Amino acid sequence: MIENEAKGVLLVLSGPSGVGKGTVCKALLARNPEVKLSVSATTRAPRPGEVEGVSYFFKTREEFERMIAAGEFLEYMDVFGTNYYGTPRAYVEQQLFAGDDVLLEIDVKGAMNVKRIFPEAVLVFIAPPSMETLKKRLVGRGTETEEAVKRRTQEAFAEMKLMPKYDYVVVNDVLEEAVRSVETILEAERLRAWRRTDLTNLCKEAGTDL
């Protein structure tokens, strides 16, 4: 059996609030231990039980802004001017070159930034079966006011306009089916010719390059 030394897949999942992308990610990670969840950097203080390099990479605001200036993030955001959050490029690339797949759950704007900086990323949009279903899920949380549901629904319409920019769209109607669809995407992406660096010797024997 040929050892698979292929470079890992950077899988980016996003979609509107209430679509269940967090649940899809959690199930995907539970079923696929070879997939690693990306670790973000933040300037907020560690909470009890959080571990450096596992929960987050904790940075001072000065450190974070130095990393921004040096182009060391695939994406980042400043939340209400209080704390930064971002995806360190070096950490992601380290995991990918080790052959691990990396899962990144971020918003649509962040996904567009990742694709611009890292074109090899595979973008998957998690969509609701209908906008009515999405509204019911938001209301079902029991934590959203009527005004908040209206605002999130409007945001969802705006986010869904960017679906054509994604590589794949998965409808989260039945969780098991949605997770299996994402797994199928991963399986296909792992077989892309340019990732199969483990077959370099075979290509050389055939007189071609991979």
KEKE-3310 file (N, C-alpha, C; in steps of 0.2 Angstrom, whole numbers, plus 5000, padded with zeros to 4 digits):
npx = (5004:5003:5010:5001:5006:5000:4996:4986:4968:4961:4947:4933:4919:4904:4890:4873:4867:4860:4858:4864:4878:4888:4884:4885:4899:4904:4899:4906:4919:4919:4917:4927:4942:4955:4953:4957:4952:4954:4964:4961:4968:4967:4964:4957:4956:4961:4949:4943:4949:4953:4966:4982:4986:4977:4964:4964:4976:4983:4985:4993:4986:4995:5004:4995:4991:5004:5005:4995:5000:5011:5005:5001:4989:4975:4963:4954:4946:4939:4931:4918:4928:4934:4940:4951:4950:4957:4963:4978:4990:5001:5000:4989:4995:5005:4998:4992:5003:5008:4999:4987:4969:4961:4949:4939:4928:4919:4913:4904:4911:4924:4927:4928:4939:4949:4949:4954:4967:4972:4970:4969:4960:4945:4929:4914:4897:4884:4868:4851:4836:4825:4820:4810:4811:4824:4820:4811:4820:4828:4819:4816:4827:4824:4831:4832:4826:4811:4815:4828:4828:4822:4832:4843:4838:4837:4851:4855:4849:4858:4870:4868:4868:4881:4883:4886:4900:4906:4913:4906:4889:4879:4865:4857:4846:4843:4853:4862:4863:4868:4881:4887:4887:4897:4908:4909:4913:4926:4932:4933:4941:4953:4958:4962:4973:4984:4986:4991:5005:5011:5012:5022:5034:5029:5024:5036:5042:5034:5037:5032:5026:5018)
npy = (4994:5011:5024:5038:5054:5065:5083:5091:5096:5112:5115:5125:5130:5139:5149:5156:5162:5151:5141:5129:5126:5124:5113:5104:5104:5100:5086:5082:5082:5073:5061:5060:5059:5063:5075:5091:5104:5121:5132:5148:5164:5176:5192:5193:5189:5174:5162:5152:5136:5136:5133:5138:5138:5127:5130:5143:5154:5165:5183:5199:5215:5222:5213:5206:5216:5218:5205:5207:5217:5211:5202:5189:5182:5172:5177:5189:5198:5213:5214:5224:5233:5229:5216:5207:5193:5180:5169:5161:5160:5152:5142:5135:5131:5123:5112:5107:5104:5093:5084:5083:5087:5102:5111:5125:5135:5149:5166:5172:5183:5182:5169:5173:5181:5171:5163:5172:5174:5162:5152:5138:5134:5125:5130:5128:5131:5131:5128:5133:5122:5130:5148:5150:5139:5142:5153:5148:5140:5149:5156:5145:5143:5151:5161:5173:5189:5195:5206:5203:5191:5195:5204:5194:5186:5195:5197:5184:5183:5192:5186:5174:5178:5177:5164:5158:5160:5150:5134:5123:5119:5114:5108:5109:5099:5086:5081:5070:5067:5079:5080:5069:5073:5083:5075:5068:5078:5081:5068:5068:5079:5076:5067:5075:5078:5086:5086:5074:5070:5059:5051:5055:5048:5038:5045:5051:5039:5037:5047:5060:5075:5078)
npz = (5000:4996:5004:5010:5007:5004:5003:5015:5016:5017:5024:5023:5031:5031:5033:5036:5052:5063:5054:5057:5056:5066:5072:5062:5060:5072:5072:5061:5065:5076:5069:5061:5065:5059:5054:5058:5069:5066:5075:5083:5084:5097:5106:5118:5135:5143:5147:5162:5161:5148:5136:5131:5114:5111:5114:5111:5103:5113:5112:5114:5111:5104:5099:5090:5081:5075:5069:5060:5052:5046:5038:5043:5045:5039:5039:5048:5062:5070:5084:5088:5092:5103:5105:5095:5083:5074:5061:5061:5048:5048:5057:5051:5039:5044:5049:5037:5029:5036:5032:5037:5037:5038:5047:5046:5053:5049:5046:5032:5026:5031:5025:5011:5012:5016:5004:4995:5000:5001:4989:4987:4997:5001:4999:5008:5008:5020:5019:5023:5021:5017:5019:5028:5036:5042:5049:5058:5065:5071:5079:5087:5095:5106:5112:5105:5101:5093:5085:5083:5077:5064:5060:5059:5049:5038:5037:5033:5020:5014:5015:5008:4995:4991:4989:4976:4975:4982:4983:4985:4989:5003:5009:5025:5030:5035:5047:5047:5033:5029:5035:5029:5016:5017:5020:5009:5000:5006:5003:4989:4987:4992:4983:4972:4959:4960:4973:4976:4980:4984:4974:4966:4962:4953:4943:4938:4933:4923:4915:4917:4925:4941)
capx = (5000:5007:5009:4998:5009:4997:4994:4979:4963:4958:4940:4930:4912:4901:4883:4869:4866:4854:4858:4867:4884:4892:4882:4888:4906:4905:4898:4911:4925:4918:4917:4934:4948:4960:4952:4959:4949:4958:4964:4961:4971:4963:4967:4954:4959:4959:4944:4945:4950:4956:4973:4985:4987:4972:4958:4966:4982:4981:4990:4991:4983:5001:5006:4990:4992:5010:5004:4991:5004:5015:5001:5001:4982:4971:4957:4954:4940:4939:4924:4916:4933:4936:4945:4953:4950:4959:4966:4985:4991:5007:4997:4985:4999:5009:4994:4991:5009:5009:4995:4980:4964:4960:4942:4938:4921:4919:4907:4905:4916:4930:4928:4930:4946:4953:4949:4958:4974:4974:4965:4968:4955:4939:4923:4907:4891:4879:4862:4844:4831:4821:4821:4805:4814:4829:4817:4809:4826:4830:4814:4816:4832:4822:4836:4832:4820:4808:4819:4834:4826:4821:4839:4847:4835:4840:4858:4855:4848:4864:4875:4866:4869:4888:4883:4889:4907:4908:4915:4900:4883:4876:4858:4857:4840:4844:4860:4866:4864:4873:4888:4889:4889:4903:4913:4910:4917:4933:4935:4934:4946:4959:4960:4964:4979:4989:4988:4994:5012:5014:5013:5027:5039:5025:5024:5043:5043:5030:5040:5028:5026:5012)
capy = (5000:5017:5029:5044:5060:5071:5089:5091:5100:5117:5115:5131:5130:5145:5150:5160:5161:5147:5135:5123:5124:5122:5106:5100:5104:5095:5079:5080:5081:5067:5055:5060:5061:5065:5082:5095:5111:5127:5136:5155:5169:5182:5197:5193:5186:5167:5160:5146:5130:5137:5131:5141:5133:5122:5134:5149:5157:5172:5188:5206:5219:5224:5207:5204:5221:5216:5200:5209:5221:5206:5197:5182:5180:5171:5181:5192:5203:5217:5213:5230:5237:5227:5211:5204:5186:5178:5163:5162:5156:5148:5136:5131:5128:5117:5106:5105:5100:5087:5079:5083:5091:5108:5113:5132:5138:5156:5169:5173:5188:5178:5164:5176:5183:5165:5161:5177:5174:5155:5149:5131:5132:5122:5133:5125:5135:5127:5132:5130:5120:5136:5153:5149:5134:5146:5158:5143:5137:5155:5157:5139:5144:5154:5166:5178:5193:5196:5210:5199:5186:5199:5206:5189:5184:5200:5195:5178:5184:5195:5181:5169:5180:5175:5156:5156:5161:5145:5128:5118:5120:5108:5109:5105:5098:5081:5082:5065:5068:5085:5078:5064:5077:5086:5070:5066:5083:5079:5062:5070:5084:5072:5064:5079:5076:5090:5084:5067:5071:5053:5047:5058:5043:5035:5050:5051:5033:5038:5053:5066:5078:5079)
capz = (5000:4995:5010:5007:5009:5001:5007:5018:5013:5021:5022:5026:5032:5033:5032:5040:5059:5064:5049:5060:5054:5071:5074:5057:5061:5078:5070:5056:5069:5080:5065:5057:5069:5055:5053:5064:5070:5066:5082:5081:5089:5100:5111:5124:5141:5143:5152:5166:5158:5141:5136:5125:5108:5110:5114:5106:5104:5116:5110:5116:5105:5100:5095:5085:5076:5072:5064:5054:5047:5043:5034:5046:5046:5033:5040:5055:5063:5076:5087:5092:5094:5109:5104:5088:5082:5068:5059:5059:5042:5049:5061:5047:5034:5047:5049:5030:5026:5040:5029:5041:5035:5043:5047:5048:5053:5050:5043:5024:5024:5032:5020:5005:5013:5016:4997:4992:5002:5001:4984:4988:5002:4999:5003:5008:5011:5023:5018:5025:5016:5015:5023:5033:5041:5045:5054:5063:5069:5075:5085:5092:5100:5113:5114:5100:5101:5087:5081:5082:5071:5058:5058:5056:5043:5033:5036:5029:5013:5011:5015:5003:4989:4990:4988:4969:4975:4985:4979:4986:4994:5007:5013:5031:5032:5039:5049:5045:5026:5028:5037:5024:5010:5018:5020:5002:4997:5008:5000:4982:4987:4994:4977:4967:4956:4962:4980:4977:4980:4986:4968:4962:4959:4948:4937:4935:4929:4917:4911:4917:4932:4945)
cpx = (5004:5005:5007:5002:5006:4995:4987:4975:4961:4951:4936:4923:4909:4894:4879:4868:4859:4853:4861:4874:4889:4890:4885:4896:4908:4904:4903:4917:4925:4919:4924:4939:4954:4959:4953:4955:4954:4958:4965:4965:4966:4966:4963:4957:4957:4954:4946:4944:4952:4963:4976:4987:4982:4965:4959:4973:4981:4987:4988:4989:4989:5003:5001:4991:4999:5009:5000:4995:5009:5012:5001:4994:4979:4965:4957:4948:4941:4932:4922:4922:4936:4941:4945:4952:4953:4962:4973:4987:4997:5004:4993:4990:5003:5005:4993:4997:5011:5004:4988:4976:4962:4953:4942:4931:4921:4914:4909:4910:4923:4932:4931:4937:4951:4954:4954:4965:4976:4969:4964:4962:4948:4933:4917:4902:4886:4873:4856:4840:4827:4822:4816:4808:4820:4826:4814:4814:4828:4826:4814:4821:4829:4826:4836:4825:4817:4812:4825:4833:4825:4828:4843:4844:4837:4847:4859:4854:4854:4869:4874:4867:4876:4888:4887:4897:4910:4909:4909:4895:4880:4870:4858:4849:4840:4851:4865:4868:4869:4880:4891:4891:4896:4909:4914:4915:4925:4936:4937:4940:4953:4962:4962:4971:4985:4991:4992:5002:5015:5015:5018:5032:5035:5025:5031:5044:5039:5032:5036:5028:5019:5012)
cpy = (5006:5022:5035:5050:5066:5077:5089:5096:5105:5118:5121:5131:5137:5145:5154:5158:5156:5141:5129:5121:5122:5115:5101:5099:5099:5088:5077:5078:5075:5061:5055:5063:5064:5072:5086:5102:5116:5130:5143:5158:5174:5186:5197:5188:5178:5166:5154:5140:5130:5136:5134:5136:5128:5125:5140:5150:5164:5177:5194:5209:5221:5219:5205:5209:5220:5211:5202:5213:5216:5201:5190:5179:5178:5175:5184:5197:5206:5217:5219:5234:5235:5221:5209:5196:5185:5171:5163:5157:5151:5141:5132:5127:5122:5111:5103:5101:5094:5082:5079:5088:5096:5110:5120:5134:5145:5159:5170:5178:5185:5173:5167:5179:5177:5163:5166:5176:5167:5151:5142:5129:5130:5126:5129:5129:5130:5131:5129:5127:5125:5142:5153:5144:5137:5150:5154:5141:5143:5156:5151:5139:5147:5159:5173:5182:5193:5200:5207:5194:5189:5201:5200:5186:5188:5198:5189:5179:5187:5190:5176:5171:5179:5167:5154:5157:5155:5139:5123:5121:5114:5111:5105:5105:5092:5081:5076:5065:5074:5083:5073:5068:5080:5081:5068:5071:5082:5074:5064:5075:5081:5069:5068:5078:5080:5089:5078:5067:5064:5048:5050:5053:5039:5039:5051:5045:5034:5043:5059:5069:5079:5086)
cpz = (5000:5001:5007:5010:5006:5006:5009:5015:5019:5019:5026:5026:5034:5031:5037:5047:5059:5059:5052:5058:5060:5073:5068:5058:5067:5076:5065:5060:5073:5075:5061:5061:5066:5053:5059:5064:5070:5073:5080:5086:5091:5105:5117:5129:5141:5149:5156:5161:5151:5141:5130:5120:5107:5110:5109:5107:5106:5115:5113:5110:5101:5096:5089:5079:5072:5067:5058:5049:5043:5038:5036:5047:5039:5033:5047:5056:5070:5079:5091:5095:5100:5109:5097:5089:5075:5067:5057:5054:5044:5053:5056:5042:5037:5047:5042:5028:5030:5037:5032:5037:5040:5042:5050:5048:5055:5046:5035:5022:5025:5027:5013:5006:5013:5008:4993:4993:5001:4996:4984:4993:4998:5003:5002:5011:5014:5023:5021:5020:5013:5020:5029:5038:5045:5051:5060:5068:5074:5081:5090:5097:5107:5115:5110:5101:5094:5082:5079:5076:5065:5056:5055:5050:5037:5031:5032:5022:5010:5010:5009:4996:4986:4989:4981:4970:4979:4981:4979:4990:4997:5010:5019:5033:5037:5041:5047:5037:5025:5029:5032:5018:5011:5018:5013:4998:4999:5004:4993:4982:4988:4988:4971:4965:4959:4970:4981:4976:4982:4979:4963:4958:4953:4942:4934:4931:4923:4912:4911:4924:4935:4948)
residu = (MET:ILE:GLU:ASN:GLU:ALA:LYS:GLY:VAL:LEU:LEU:VAL:LEU:SER:GLY:PRO:SER:GLY:VAL:GLY:LYS:GLY:THR:VAL:CYS:LYS:ALA:LEU:LEU:ALA:ARG:ASN:PRO:GLU:VAL:LYS:LEU:SER:VAL:SER:ALA:THR:THR:ARG:ALA:PRO:ARG:PRO:GLY:GLU:VAL:GLU:GLY:VAL:SER:TYR:PHE:PHE:LYS:THR:ARG:GLU:GLU:PHE:GLU:ARG:MET:ILE:ALA:ALA:GLY:GLU:PHE:LEU:GLU:TYR:MET:ASP:VAL:PHE:GLY:THR:ASN:TYR:TYR:GLY:THR:PRO:ARG:ALA:TYR:VAL:GLU:GLN:GLN:LEU:PHE:ALA:GLY:ASP:ASP:VAL:LEU:LEU:GLU:ILE:ASP:VAL:LYS:GLY:ALA:MET:ASN:VAL:LYS:ARG:ILE:PHE:PRO:GLU:ALA:VAL:LEU:VAL:PHE:ILE:ALA:PRO:PRO:SER:MET:GLU:THR:LEU:LYS:LYS:ARG:LEU:VAL:GLY:ARG:GLY:THR:GLU:THR:GLU:GLU:ALA:VAL:LYS:ARG:ARG:THR:GLN:GLU:ALA:PHE:ALA:GLU:MET:LYS:LEU:MET:PRO:LYS:TYR:ASP:TYR:VAL:VAL:VAL:ASN:ASP:VAL:LEU:GLU:GLU:ALA:VAL:ARG:SER:VAL:GLU:THR:ILE:LEU:GLU:ALA:GLU:ARG:LEU:ARG:ALA:TRP:ARG:ARG:THR:ASP:LEU:THR:ASN:LEU:CYS:LYS:GLU:ALA:GLY:THR:ASP:LEU)
# end
